[in-house]
């Protein structure tokens, strides 16, 4: 196994270079979860892995509540299949909740206050309709629970971790929330050990080759729990050592395919980059600051060629078209420039808009 093999295998296993799925919930179940910090980017992360899909179709899956967006792994926003939400929250929420305890205390959000805010949020959403953050904050304030500063934000997070609410479609880039009532599938019940093994299996099969440290980073689990999960699924995995690290991947994985000549335009917070602690296999460290300038946690959309991140790209939405521009690290070859134009057109087709390169 070489560094280039690792990159190309990840492209295939993450369903970027190929896709065996047709529906967003099937894809998310395969991945385990997908980054969801940026709403439009999260939709495109699914769209690029579902050839022929459109943004409207991905949003419809949110409207139909077969996929959901919520604070999950590491306490950050992710997209997950609705069938998986309950067991993921049961497994992961206690740790992130404990980690946020000091922040809740700083905001004056004790357990009685949070219990009351949970009840009020549930009351506001009891009509079965999605409501905006602004509407929920106004309801809380009107009922004597202040949302000043970050209090309202953390009350929504707590209600999400408690399995009461999730995010639906965004309206003018503002999230809406709905109640996780009887309309959400119960999903398969799992013991803690079963849940650890299930999450580990999904990660290493869909994200592999990857290391235990990568899984710890992605899941937010302790190293001990992550290792327990890996132990529970080792029989389904193979391992190989590269650069003094053990990489795990599906045992039935075929020989590494050759890198194709395609260009892939990934959103800023894509699993292909953020799904790993060590990103050197797909991104030259000297260019890392070009994708996350300022260290503010914002990642630019990336151009991927032959498994390597070779630059950033931008989109500008107009009323009747989308403008797409490339910002390569060192320039694109003529073949890559042609492939970039094809990838940009695919993005425009996904949006239902003509594409103009600028």
Secondary structure as UniProt FT lines:
FT   HELIX           3..13
FT   TURN            14..15
FT   HELIX           24..31
FT   STRAND          34..35
FT   HELIX           39..47
FT   TURN            48..49
FT   TURN            51..52
FT   HELIX           55..63
FT   TURN            64..65
FT   STRAND          67..71
FT   HELIX           73..75
FT   STRAND          77..81
FT   HELIX           82..99
FT   HELIX           101..106
FT   TURN            107..108
FT   HELIX           111..124
FT   TURN            125..127
FT   STRAND          131..132
FT   HELIX           133..142
FT   TURN            143..144
FT   TURN            148..150
FT   HELIX           151..161
FT   TURN            162..163
FT   STRAND          165..171
FT   TURN            172..173
FT   STRAND          174..179
FT   TURN            182..183
FT   HELIX           192..207
FT   HELIX           212..219
FT   HELIX           223..233
FT   HELIX           234..236
FT   STRAND          237..242
FT   TURN            243..244
FT   STRAND          245..250
FT   TURN            251..252
FT   STRAND          263..266
FT   TURN            268..269
FT   HELIX           271..274
FT   TURN            280..282
FT   HELIX           285..287
FT   HELIX           288..291
FT   HELIX           293..295
FT   STRAND          302..305
FT   TURN            306..307
FT   STRAND          308..317
FT   STRAND          321..328
FT   HELIX           334..351
FT   STRAND          354..357
//
